């Protein structure tokens, strides 16, 4: 790709994320506060907040943090998962993690956290804060956790990953940004999710976890570019390092699922949670012809609220 193409791609992404938005290199990260709306470094929180523009960008990919019930495995109280669970992007593309259920984070498997590396060599460790709904979207006198607003998408499909091949140059280190997902601006009922942005520049295979819910299988894989070789990739859980050096609990099952083979992710583009072999045919919903599992929206929202409130007590933090 020529420098001119990279410049054009950068402009496309900046337009999508919001005019004036800059991914500042602050020790490899750039942060926007989702709590008070103030910018940190050179990032404009209001600009990042322009969700409509983001959805139009082929180089910005939406990933949601979800909880559904009943669980697809008796060893967990509910399903905790990233949607999609497998994703193919191009170098420099941006992942927009939307925390539509609370008490989740995004953490890379990295030696800095006491874990065997499951990201390309030379890529720094990344970890988002524990995030959820924007505090100012929750009434100050509310006692019980809120019920998430109903999705406009078809029931059971909580993912919208734009297509496209546009790329944008980023720093060698992996920039990130956090903020608040919008689109409601207080006009419709329900809490407003926070978001966290992550740009991946180096081609290769990346595995991420949610530290409170890794034990319950909340992990995902991103393939950047067409480099599908990864020393850690295996479909045999017994071939993984022991827990904590390797994935913990049911994340070992998630990350060894054949549906998350890097070559399959590249071929499919996106792999939903319902497409995993470990999730299919378990009675958690209606299995569709494509292997996705549909769960009634109200049931999912209720269980998400009840389970997320205590989710952090059962998980494993990086480095433990």
C-alpha positions, 0 to 999 in steps of 0.5 A: 500500500502506498503512502497516498493510500494510507493517507486516504484511509486515515482520513476515512477513519477519522471522518468515521470516528469523528472530525477532530479525533486523534489517536494520541500515543500516550505510552501506546494508548489514547484515552477518552473519559466516558465518565465526564466527557472530557478529552485526555491527550489529543482525543475529542470525546465529543467527536468519538461519540458520533456513533452514526458516522462510525457505523458507516465506516468499513474500517471500524468494526463493532464488537459487543459484550453480551450475556444471555440465558439459559447457559449453553454449558452447566458450568456457567450461570449464563453465557458471557461472550463477545459478539462476534467471537471471531473477526477478520480485519485489515491492518489499521482497522479499528475495533469498537467494543460496546459494553451493552452489558456491564462489568466487562473488559478487553485484555490481551493474552500477554506476558505482561499479565503473566500469560503466554503470548497470544498476540503477534511478537512485538505487540504491546499488552492492552487492557481496557478498564472494567466498563458498562453503562454510562453513569449519567444515563442512569438516574441518580436515585435508581436502586436496582440495575437498569434493564438494557434498552431493546435492540433494534436488530433481529432478536438474538443477533447483537452484532453489526460488523461493517464490511470493507477493506479500508485501512489506516496507518497507526503507530507501531504501538497499539493505540486505544481510546475509550468513551461513550457509545451514543445514538440515543442521546437520552431520547429513548429509554434504557442505559447508554453503553460505554465504548472502547476503541482499539486499532490493530496494526500488526498482521497476525492472530490476536486473542482477547479475554474479559478478565471477570468472565474468562472462566465462563468462556468470554474470549475472542479471536481477531485475525489481522490481515491474511497472516493466519499462522500462530504458534499458540493456535490449537483445537486441542485444549490439552495442548494449551499451557496450564491455566493462568499461563494459558487460558482459564476455565471455559476460555480454553474451550472457546479458543480451541473451537474449530470455528475460531481457526484463523483460516476459518475466520478469514474465510467467514469474515465474522464468526458469531458466538452461536457458530461455535461447536460448544454452543450449538444444540444446547437449548439456549434458544432456537438454532438457525440454519447458519449455526447462530442461536437466537435468544428472546430479547427480554430474557437476555436483557433480564438475565444480563442485568441480574448476572452482570451485577455480580460478574466480577466476583467469579472471574480471574484478573490478568496476572492471577 
